[in-house]
């Protein structure tokens, strides 16, 4: 599903990061600098930007994992101000030493020097976990499955990650590390290797490894002239799937809902196929869930009007085929349909997550210059479809 980076490249990247954070911690120890315990949990380097501890939910009395805890000031804040039992895990010995030197006597906090993926193998599962700018220094194919195993079902996982850097360079569409510099006030910058990925790619990875992504927010620098943007991802560890059974006991009760049925509408004009831009950046067909008592044709007509403003009739909708897949433990059945005739011009509708409707020439899509999140039949099978009224 994802582009795979050579294991040797990943090993070198993480070794580079280990050295960088050891040097960083050594420099901070030498100057005797300890960041103050904050009054508010912040997810960016900028005061007052984004939510506070509410992103984690109520952590009172809960076991919380601080991933890449650094000097330990965030962990101490959660313990002192919110009553959490926090474990700060840090790979760098010098960063760990900074935390222990400053906060060894703090109640409700323990600091562990270890690789988080190795530590979680034998640790008791945590009730919540967060990483402020740190998870991007670890291969997500290594960190995310370890975090799933190290968190209780339903536990929140909150990640603050780089989206756009100081030079205006945006996120990558491949799961591969790239060089980023740690900028220091009085010392030369430190080169690191970071996984700076698009929100959609992070969502796909988290879903792949057993999490449900609830929100992804982009938090820009408060100075509008600065290019830096942070991502804030709020996810939840999904429950373990129950063992599969070949049948269910007979009873008078209806079975628990475990599937979703939807439709995807294919409209062709002389300009090409109609696609909209999702807020996460993907191109998608009009469509959505089928409501109770609704036919597939009626669902296409309704979704088309709600998302694009176009008007069609059920008798002008032809069903083509069915796509079946699983997302977050839910079986999805999506029926593709061709709309032969319609009225109006596609426009972005209020409160819809997809907009910016445009006609994309089929040769452009076939060459791979654009992509669609919903699978649909080969364009050659759509020849002869009627044009709009």
LUMNUZA-430741 format. One record per residue (C-alpha): residue number from 1; z, x negated, y negated. Coordinates in Angstrom, 1 decimal, m for minus. Layout:
@nr=NUM	Z=Z	X=X	Y=Y
...
***
This chain:
@nr=1	Z=0.0	X=0.0	Y=0.0
@nr=2	Z=0.9	X=m2.8	Y=m2.4
@nr=3	Z=m0.7	X=m6.2	Y=m3.2
@nr=4	Z=1.2	X=m8.9	Y=m1.2
@nr=5	Z=2.0	X=m12.2	Y=m2.8
@nr=6	Z=2.1	X=m15.2	Y=m0.6
@nr=7	Z=5.7	X=m15.9	Y=0.7
@nr=8	Z=5.5	X=m19.5	Y=m0.6
@nr=9	Z=4.7	X=m18.3	Y=m4.1
@nr=10	Z=7.7	X=m15.9	Y=m4.0
@nr=11	Z=10.0	X=m18.6	Y=m2.7
@nr=12	Z=9.0	X=m21.0	Y=m5.6
@nr=13	Z=9.4	X=m18.2	Y=m8.1
@nr=14	Z=12.9	X=m17.4	Y=m7.1
@nr=15	Z=13.8	X=m21.1	Y=m6.9
@nr=16	Z=12.5	X=m21.4	Y=m10.5
@nr=17	Z=14.8	X=m18.5	Y=m11.6
@nr=18	Z=17.8	X=m20.0	Y=m9.8
@nr=19	Z=17.4	X=m23.3	Y=m11.6
@nr=20	Z=16.8	X=m21.6	Y=m15.0
@nr=21	Z=20.0	X=m19.5	Y=m14.8
@nr=22	Z=22.0	X=m22.5	Y=m13.6
@nr=23	Z=20.9	X=m24.4	Y=m16.7
@nr=24	Z=21.5	X=m21.4	Y=m18.9
@nr=25	Z=25.1	X=m21.0	Y=m17.6
@nr=26	Z=25.7	X=m24.7	Y=m17.9
@nr=27	Z=24.7	X=m24.7	Y=m21.6
@nr=28	Z=26.8	X=m21.7	Y=m22.4
@nr=29	Z=29.8	X=m23.3	Y=m20.6
@nr=30	Z=29.3	X=m26.5	Y=m22.6
@nr=31	Z=29.5	X=m24.7	Y=m25.9
@nr=32	Z=32.4	X=m22.5	Y=m24.7
@nr=33	Z=30.6	X=m19.2	Y=m25.5
@nr=34	Z=31.8	X=m16.0	Y=m23.9
@nr=35	Z=30.1	X=m12.7	Y=m25.0
@nr=36	Z=32.7	X=m10.1	Y=m26.1
@nr=37	Z=33.4	X=m7.1	Y=m23.9
@nr=38	Z=31.2	X=m4.4	Y=m25.5
@nr=39	Z=32.6	X=m1.1	Y=m26.8
@nr=40	Z=29.6	X=0.7	Y=m25.3
@nr=41	Z=27.4	X=0.0	Y=m22.2
@nr=42	Z=24.0	X=m0.9	Y=m23.5
@nr=43	Z=20.8	X=m1.3	Y=m21.5
@nr=44	Z=18.9	X=m3.4	Y=m24.0
@nr=45	Z=19.7	X=m6.5	Y=m26.1
@nr=46	Z=19.7	X=m4.2	Y=m29.1
@nr=47	Z=22.8	X=m2.3	Y=m30.2
@nr=48	Z=22.6	X=1.5	Y=m30.1
@nr=49	Z=19.2	X=1.7	Y=m28.5
@nr=50	Z=19.0	X=4.1	Y=m25.5
@nr=51	Z=21.8	X=5.9	Y=m23.6
@nr=52	Z=25.2	X=4.5	Y=m22.8
@nr=53	Z=27.3	X=4.8	Y=m19.6
@nr=54	Z=26.1	X=8.4	Y=m19.2
@nr=55	Z=23.0	X=7.0	Y=m17.5
@nr=56	Z=25.3	X=6.1	Y=m14.6
@nr=57	Z=27.1	X=9.4	Y=m14.5
@nr=58	Z=30.9	X=9.6	Y=m14.0
@nr=59	Z=32.0	X=6.3	Y=m12.5
@nr=60	Z=35.8	X=6.9	Y=m12.7
@nr=61	Z=37.4	X=5.6	Y=m9.5
@nr=62	Z=34.0	X=4.8	Y=m8.0
@nr=63	Z=32.8	X=1.4	Y=m6.6
@nr=64	Z=30.0	X=0.1	Y=m8.8
@nr=65	Z=27.8	X=m2.9	Y=m8.2
@nr=66	Z=26.7	X=m5.0	Y=m11.3
@nr=67	Z=23.6	X=m6.9	Y=m10.1
@nr=68	Z=23.2	X=m10.2	Y=m11.9
@nr=69	Z=26.5	X=m9.8	Y=m13.7
@nr=70	Z=26.2	X=m13.0	Y=m15.8
@nr=71	Z=29.3	X=m13.6	Y=m18.0
@nr=72	Z=30.9	X=m10.4	Y=m16.6
@nr=73	Z=31.3	X=m8.5	Y=m19.9
@nr=74	Z=29.5	X=m5.4	Y=m18.8
@nr=75	Z=31.5	X=m5.1	Y=m15.6
@nr=76	Z=34.8	X=m5.5	Y=m17.5
@nr=77	Z=33.8	X=m2.8	Y=m19.9
@nr=78	Z=33.1	X=m0.3	Y=m17.1
@nr=79	Z=36.4	X=m1.1	Y=m15.5
@nr=80	Z=38.5	X=m0.9	Y=m18.6
@nr=81	Z=36.9	X=1.9	Y=m20.5
@nr=82	Z=35.7	X=4.1	Y=m17.6
@nr=83	Z=38.0	X=3.4	Y=m14.7
@nr=84	Z=35.3	X=2.1	Y=m12.3
@nr=85	Z=36.0	X=m0.5	Y=m9.6
@nr=86	Z=33.2	X=m3.0	Y=m10.3
@nr=87	Z=31.9	X=m5.9	Y=m8.2
@nr=88	Z=29.8	X=m8.3	Y=m10.3
@nr=89	Z=27.4	X=m10.2	Y=m8.1
@nr=90	Z=25.8	X=m13.3	Y=m9.5
@nr=91	Z=23.6	X=m15.9	Y=m7.8
@nr=92	Z=24.0	X=m18.7	Y=m10.4
@nr=93	Z=27.2	X=m20.7	Y=m9.8
@nr=94	Z=27.5	X=m21.6	Y=m13.5
@nr=95	Z=27.1	X=m17.9	Y=m14.6
@nr=96	Z=29.7	X=m17.0	Y=m12.0
@nr=97	Z=32.0	X=m19.6	Y=m13.4
@nr=98	Z=31.7	X=m18.2	Y=m16.9
@nr=99	Z=32.7	X=m14.7	Y=m15.7
@nr=100	Z=35.7	X=m16.0	Y=m13.7
@nr=101	Z=36.9	X=m18.3	Y=m16.5
@nr=102	Z=36.9	X=m15.4	Y=m19.0
@nr=103	Z=37.8	X=m12.4	Y=m16.9
@nr=104	Z=39.6	X=m13.4	Y=m13.7
@nr=105	Z=42.7	X=m11.4	Y=m14.7
@nr=106	Z=40.8	X=m8.2	Y=m15.6
@nr=107	Z=41.9	X=m5.2	Y=m13.5
@nr=108	Z=39.3	X=m3.3	Y=m11.5
@nr=109	Z=36.8	X=m6.1	Y=m11.4
@nr=110	Z=35.9	X=m8.7	Y=m8.8
@nr=111	Z=33.2	X=m11.4	Y=m9.2
@nr=112	Z=31.2	X=m12.6	Y=m6.3
@nr=113	Z=28.9	X=m15.6	Y=m6.2
@nr=114	Z=26.1	X=m14.8	Y=m3.7
@nr=115	Z=22.5	X=m13.6	Y=m3.2
@nr=116	Z=22.7	X=m9.8	Y=m3.6
@nr=117	Z=20.4	X=m9.1	Y=m0.7
@nr=118	Z=22.5	X=m11.2	Y=1.7
@nr=119	Z=25.8	X=m9.9	Y=0.3
@nr=120	Z=24.8	X=m6.2	Y=0.8
@nr=121	Z=24.1	X=m6.7	Y=4.5
@nr=122	Z=27.9	X=m6.7	Y=5.3
@nr=123	Z=29.4	X=m5.1	Y=2.2
@nr=124	Z=30.8	X=m1.6	Y=2.2
@nr=125	Z=28.2	X=0.7	Y=0.6
@nr=126	Z=28.6	X=1.2	Y=m3.2
@nr=127	Z=28.8	X=4.5	Y=m5.1
@nr=128	Z=26.5	X=3.3	Y=m7.9
@nr=129	Z=24.6	X=0.2	Y=m8.9
@nr=130	Z=22.9	X=m1.1	Y=m12.1
@nr=131	Z=21.0	X=m4.2	Y=m13.3
@nr=132	Z=20.6	X=m5.0	Y=m17.0
@nr=133	Z=17.5	X=m7.1	Y=m17.3
@nr=134	Z=18.2	X=m8.9	Y=m14.0
@nr=135	Z=16.4	X=m7.2	Y=m11.1
@nr=136	Z=13.0	X=m8.4	Y=m12.4
@nr=137	Z=13.9	X=m12.0	Y=m11.3
@nr=138	Z=14.0	X=m11.0	Y=m7.6
@nr=139	Z=11.1	X=m10.0	Y=m5.4
@nr=140	Z=11.3	X=m6.1	Y=m5.2
@nr=141	Z=10.2	X=m6.2	Y=m1.6
@nr=142	Z=13.4	X=m8.1	Y=m0.9
@nr=143	Z=15.8	X=m6.4	Y=m3.4
@nr=144	Z=15.0	X=m2.7	Y=m3.0
@nr=145	Z=15.4	X=m2.3	Y=0.8
@nr=146	Z=18.7	X=m4.3	Y=0.5
@nr=147	Z=19.9	X=m2.0	Y=m2.3
@nr=148	Z=19.0	X=1.1	Y=m0.3
@nr=149	Z=21.1	X=m0.2	Y=2.6
@nr=150	Z=23.9	X=m1.1	Y=0.2
@nr=151	Z=24.3	X=2.2	Y=m1.6
@nr=152	Z=25.8	X=5.5	Y=m0.4
@nr=153	Z=23.3	X=8.4	Y=m0.1
@nr=154	Z=22.9	X=10.1	Y=m3.5
@nr=155	Z=24.1	X=7.0	Y=m5.4
@nr=156	Z=22.5	X=6.3	Y=m8.8
@nr=157	Z=20.6	X=3.0	Y=m9.3
@nr=158	Z=19.9	X=2.2	Y=m13.0
@nr=159	Z=17.5	X=m0.6	Y=m13.9
@nr=160	Z=16.8	X=m2.1	Y=m17.3
@nr=161	Z=13.5	X=m4.1	Y=m17.1
@nr=162	Z=11.1	X=m5.8	Y=m19.3
@nr=163	Z=7.9	X=m3.8	Y=m20.1
@nr=164	Z=6.2	X=m5.6	Y=m23.0
@nr=165	Z=7.2	X=m9.1	Y=m24.0
@nr=166	Z=7.5	X=m11.0	Y=m27.3
@nr=167	Z=3.8	X=m11.8	Y=m27.2
@nr=168	Z=2.7	X=m8.2	Y=m26.7
@nr=169	Z=1.8	X=m8.8	Y=m23.1
@nr=170	Z=2.3	X=m5.6	Y=m21.2
@nr=171	Z=3.3	X=m5.0	Y=m17.5
@nr=172	Z=1.3	X=m5.9	Y=m14.5
@nr=173	Z=m0.4	X=m3.5	Y=m12.0
@nr=174	Z=0.2	X=m6.0	Y=m9.1
@nr=175	Z=3.5	X=m6.7	Y=m7.4
@nr=176	Z=3.5	X=m10.4	Y=m8.3
@nr=177	Z=5.6	X=m12.7	Y=m10.5
@nr=178	Z=4.5	X=m14.3	Y=m13.7
@nr=179	Z=5.9	X=m16.8	Y=m16.1
@nr=180	Z=8.3	X=m15.5	Y=m18.8
@nr=181	Z=10.4	X=m17.6	Y=m21.1
@nr=182	Z=14.2	X=m17.1	Y=m21.8
@nr=183	Z=14.5	X=m17.6	Y=m25.5
@nr=184	Z=17.6	X=m19.5	Y=m26.6
@nr=185	Z=18.9	X=m19.8	Y=m30.2
@nr=186	Z=19.7	X=m23.5	Y=m30.2
@nr=187	Z=18.0	X=m24.9	Y=m27.1
@nr=188	Z=14.5	X=m25.1	Y=m25.7
@nr=189	Z=13.3	X=m22.0	Y=m23.9
@nr=190	Z=13.7	X=m21.8	Y=m20.2
@nr=191	Z=10.6	X=m20.9	Y=m18.0
@nr=192	Z=11.2	X=m18.2	Y=m15.4
@nr=193	Z=9.2	X=m16.1	Y=m13.0
@nr=194	Z=9.5	X=m12.3	Y=m13.5
@nr=195	Z=8.2	X=m9.2	Y=m11.8
@nr=196	Z=7.1	X=m7.3	Y=m15.0
@nr=197	Z=5.5	X=m4.2	Y=m13.5
@nr=198	Z=4.2	X=m0.8	Y=m14.8
@nr=199	Z=6.5	X=2.2	Y=m14.6
@nr=200	Z=4.2	X=3.8	Y=m12.1
@nr=201	Z=4.4	X=0.7	Y=m9.9
@nr=202	Z=8.2	X=0.6	Y=m10.1
@nr=203	Z=8.2	X=4.3	Y=m9.2
@nr=204	Z=6.0	X=3.7	Y=m6.2
@nr=205	Z=8.1	X=0.8	Y=m5.0
@nr=206	Z=11.4	X=2.7	Y=m5.3
@nr=207	Z=9.9	X=5.7	Y=m3.5
@nr=208	Z=8.6	X=3.5	Y=m0.8
@nr=209	Z=12.1	X=2.1	Y=m0.2
@nr=210	Z=14.0	X=5.4	Y=m0.1
@nr=211	Z=14.8	X=6.2	Y=m3.8
@nr=212	Z=13.9	X=9.2	Y=m5.9
@nr=213	Z=13.0	X=8.2	Y=m9.5
@nr=214	Z=14.5	X=10.8	Y=m11.9
@nr=215	Z=13.4	X=9.4	Y=m15.3
@nr=216	Z=11.6	X=6.3	Y=m16.7
@nr=217	Z=12.1	X=5.7	Y=m20.5
@nr=218	Z=10.4	X=3.1	Y=m22.7
@nr=219	Z=12.8	X=1.7	Y=m25.3
@nr=220	Z=11.1	X=m0.2	Y=m28.1
@nr=221	Z=12.7	X=m2.8	Y=m30.3
@nr=222	Z=14.4	X=m1.3	Y=m33.3
@nr=223	Z=12.2	X=m3.5	Y=m35.6
@nr=224	Z=8.8	X=m1.8	Y=m35.5
@nr=225	Z=7.1	X=m5.1	Y=m36.1
@nr=226	Z=8.4	X=m6.5	Y=m32.8
@nr=227	Z=6.4	X=m6.0	Y=m29.7
@nr=228	Z=9.2	X=m6.1	Y=m27.1
@nr=229	Z=9.7	X=m2.9	Y=m25.1
@nr=230	Z=12.3	X=m2.3	Y=m22.3
@nr=231	Z=12.0	X=0.1	Y=m19.4
@nr=232	Z=15.0	X=2.1	Y=m18.3
@nr=233	Z=14.6	X=3.5	Y=m14.8
@nr=234	Z=17.1	X=6.1	Y=m13.4
@nr=235	Z=16.8	X=6.5	Y=m9.7
@nr=236	Z=18.9	X=7.9	Y=m6.8
@nr=237	Z=19.3	X=6.7	Y=m3.3
@nr=238	Z=17.9	X=9.4	Y=m1.0
@nr=239	Z=19.9	X=10.7	Y=2.0
@nr=240	Z=19.0	X=9.3	Y=5.4
@nr=241	Z=16.6	X=11.5	Y=7.2
@nr=242	Z=18.1	X=13.5	Y=10.0
@nr=243	Z=16.9	X=12.7	Y=13.6
@nr=244	Z=13.7	X=14.5	Y=14.4
@nr=245	Z=13.9	X=17.4	Y=16.9
@nr=246	Z=11.1	X=19.0	Y=18.8
@nr=247	Z=12.2	X=22.5	Y=17.9
@nr=248	Z=14.8	X=24.4	Y=16.1
@nr=249	Z=17.3	X=26.9	Y=17.5
@nr=250	Z=16.2	X=30.5	Y=17.1
@nr=251	Z=18.1	X=32.6	Y=14.6
@nr=252	Z=17.7	X=35.4	Y=12.1
@nr=253	Z=17.9	X=33.0	Y=9.2
@nr=254	Z=14.8	X=31.6	Y=7.5
@nr=255	Z=14.3	X=27.8	Y=8.0
@nr=256	Z=15.3	X=25.4	Y=5.2
@nr=257	Z=12.5	X=24.7	Y=2.8
@nr=258	Z=11.1	X=21.2	Y=3.5
@nr=259	Z=7.4	X=21.4	Y=2.4
@nr=260	Z=5.5	X=21.8	Y=m0.8
@nr=261	Z=2.0	X=23.4	Y=m1.1
@nr=262	Z=m0.3	X=22.7	Y=m4.0
@nr=263	Z=m3.9	X=22.7	Y=m5.2
@nr=264	Z=m6.2	X=20.3	Y=m7.0
@nr=265	Z=m9.1	X=21.6	Y=m9.0
@nr=266	Z=m12.4	X=19.8	Y=m9.1
@nr=267	Z=m14.7	X=20.6	Y=m12.1
@nr=268	Z=m18.1	X=19.0	Y=m12.5
@nr=269	Z=m20.2	X=19.1	Y=m15.6
@nr=270	Z=m23.2	X=17.1	Y=m16.8
@nr=271	Z=m20.7	X=14.5	Y=m18.2
@nr=272	Z=m18.9	X=14.0	Y=m14.9
@nr=273	Z=m15.6	X=15.1	Y=m13.3
@nr=274	Z=m12.7	X=16.5	Y=m15.3
@nr=275	Z=m9.5	X=14.2	Y=m15.3
@nr=276	Z=m6.4	X=14.1	Y=m17.4
@nr=277	Z=m4.0	X=11.3	Y=m18.2
@nr=278	Z=m0.5	X=11.6	Y=m16.8
@nr=279	Z=2.4	X=10.4	Y=m19.0
@nr=280	Z=2.9	X=7.5	Y=m16.5
@nr=281	Z=m0.7	X=6.4	Y=m17.0
@nr=282	Z=m2.6	X=7.7	Y=m14.0
@nr=283	Z=m5.7	X=9.8	Y=m14.0
@nr=284	Z=m5.3	X=13.1	Y=m12.2
@nr=285	Z=m7.1	X=16.4	Y=m11.4
@nr=286	Z=m5.8	X=19.7	Y=m12.8
@nr=287	Z=m3.5	X=21.4	Y=m10.3
@nr=288	Z=0.0	X=22.0	Y=m9.2
@nr=289	Z=2.2	X=24.0	Y=m6.8
@nr=290	Z=1.2	X=27.3	Y=m5.3
@nr=291	Z=3.7	X=30.1	Y=m6.3
@nr=292	Z=5.1	X=32.6	Y=m3.8
@nr=293	Z=2.6	X=35.4	Y=m3.0
@nr=294	Z=m0.2	X=33.5	Y=m4.7
@nr=295	Z=m3.6	X=32.7	Y=m3.0
@nr=296	Z=m5.0	X=29.2	Y=m3.3
@nr=297	Z=m7.8	X=30.5	Y=m5.5
@nr=298	Z=m5.4	X=32.3	Y=m7.8
@nr=299	Z=m3.2	X=29.1	Y=m8.0
@nr=300	Z=m6.3	X=27.1	Y=m9.1
@nr=301	Z=m7.1	X=29.7	Y=m11.8
@nr=302	Z=m3.5	X=29.7	Y=m13.1
@nr=303	Z=m3.0	X=26.0	Y=m13.1
@nr=304	Z=m6.3	X=25.4	Y=m14.8
@nr=305	Z=m5.4	X=27.7	Y=m17.6
@nr=306	Z=m1.9	X=26.3	Y=m18.0
@nr=307	Z=m2.9	X=22.6	Y=m18.0
@nr=308	Z=m6.4	X=22.6	Y=m19.7
@nr=309	Z=m6.8	X=26.0	Y=m21.4
@nr=310	Z=m10.0	X=26.7	Y=m19.3
@nr=311	Z=m10.6	X=30.2	Y=m18.0
@nr=312	Z=m12.0	X=30.8	Y=m14.5
@nr=313	Z=m12.1	X=33.6	Y=m11.9
@nr=314	Z=m10.8	X=33.4	Y=m8.4
@nr=315	Z=m14.2	X=34.4	Y=m7.0
@nr=316	Z=m15.7	X=31.2	Y=m8.6
@nr=317	Z=m13.3	X=28.9	Y=m6.7
@nr=318	Z=m14.4	X=27.3	Y=m3.4
@nr=319	Z=m11.9	X=25.7	Y=m1.1
@nr=320	Z=m12.9	X=22.3	Y=0.3
@nr=321	Z=m10.2	X=20.6	Y=2.4
@nr=322	Z=m6.6	X=19.7	Y=2.8
@nr=323	Z=m4.6	X=16.5	Y=2.1
@nr=324	Z=m1.3	X=16.1	Y=3.9
@nr=325	Z=1.3	X=13.4	Y=2.9
@nr=326	Z=5.0	X=12.8	Y=2.6
@nr=327	Z=6.8	X=12.0	Y=m0.7
@nr=328	Z=10.6	X=11.5	Y=m0.9
@nr=329	Z=11.1	X=13.2	Y=2.4
@nr=330	Z=9.0	X=16.3	Y=1.5
@nr=331	Z=5.9	X=17.3	Y=3.4
@nr=332	Z=3.1	X=17.9	Y=0.8
@nr=333	Z=0.0	X=20.0	Y=1.6
@nr=334	Z=m2.6	X=19.9	Y=m1.1
@nr=335	Z=m5.8	X=22.0	Y=m1.0
@nr=336	Z=m8.8	X=20.6	Y=m2.9
@nr=337	Z=m11.0	X=23.3	Y=m4.5
@nr=338	Z=m14.2	X=23.3	Y=m6.6
@nr=339	Z=m14.4	X=25.5	Y=m9.6
@nr=340	Z=m18.0	X=26.6	Y=m9.9
@nr=341	Z=m18.0	X=28.2	Y=m13.3
@nr=342	Z=m15.5	X=28.4	Y=m16.2
@nr=343	Z=m15.2	X=29.2	Y=m19.9
@nr=344	Z=m13.9	X=27.1	Y=m22.8
@nr=345	Z=m13.3	X=23.4	Y=m23.5
@nr=346	Z=m10.5	X=21.4	Y=m21.9
@nr=347	Z=m7.6	X=20.7	Y=m24.3
@nr=348	Z=m4.1	X=19.2	Y=m24.0
@nr=349	Z=m1.6	X=22.0	Y=m23.6
@nr=350	Z=2.0	X=22.0	Y=m25.0
@nr=351	Z=4.8	X=20.9	Y=m22.7
@nr=352	Z=2.5	X=19.7	Y=m19.9
@nr=353	Z=2.8	X=16.2	Y=m18.4
@nr=354	Z=m0.9	X=15.7	Y=m18.2
@nr=355	Z=m3.3	X=15.8	Y=m21.2
@nr=356	Z=m6.1	X=14.0	Y=m22.9
@nr=357	Z=m8.7	X=15.8	Y=m20.7
@nr=358	Z=m12.0	X=14.0	Y=m20.4
@nr=359	Z=m15.2	X=14.1	Y=m18.4
@nr=360	Z=m15.6	X=10.9	Y=m16.3
@nr=361	Z=m19.0	X=10.0	Y=m15.0
@nr=362	Z=m19.0	X=9.9	Y=m11.2
@nr=363	Z=m20.7	X=6.4	Y=m10.9
@nr=364	Z=m17.9	X=5.0	Y=m13.0
@nr=365	Z=m15.3	X=6.3	Y=m10.6
@nr=366	Z=m17.2	X=5.2	Y=m7.5
@nr=367	Z=m17.4	X=1.6	Y=m9.0
@nr=368	Z=m13.6	X=1.7	Y=m9.3
@nr=369	Z=m13.4	X=1.4	Y=m13.1
@nr=370	Z=m11.1	X=4.4	Y=m13.1
@nr=371	Z=m8.8	X=5.8	Y=m10.5
@nr=372	Z=m7.4	X=9.3	Y=m9.6
@nr=373	Z=m3.9	X=9.9	Y=m8.3
@nr=374	Z=m5.1	X=12.9	Y=m6.2
@nr=375	Z=m7.5	X=12.2	Y=m3.4
@nr=376	Z=m10.7	X=14.3	Y=m3.4
@nr=377	Z=m13.9	X=14.5	Y=m1.4
@nr=378	Z=m16.7	X=12.0	Y=m1.8
@nr=379	Z=m18.6	X=12.9	Y=m5.0
@nr=380	Z=m21.8	X=13.1	Y=m3.0
@nr=381	Z=m20.4	X=16.2	Y=m1.2
@nr=382	Z=m20.2	X=18.0	Y=m4.6
@nr=383	Z=m23.9	X=18.1	Y=m5.4
@nr=384	Z=m25.2	X=21.5	Y=m6.4
@nr=385	Z=m21.9	X=22.7	Y=m8.0
@nr=386	Z=m22.6	X=25.0	Y=m10.9
@nr=387	Z=m22.1	X=23.9	Y=m14.5
@nr=388	Z=m19.8	X=25.7	Y=m17.0
@nr=389	Z=m20.8	X=29.1	Y=m18.4
***
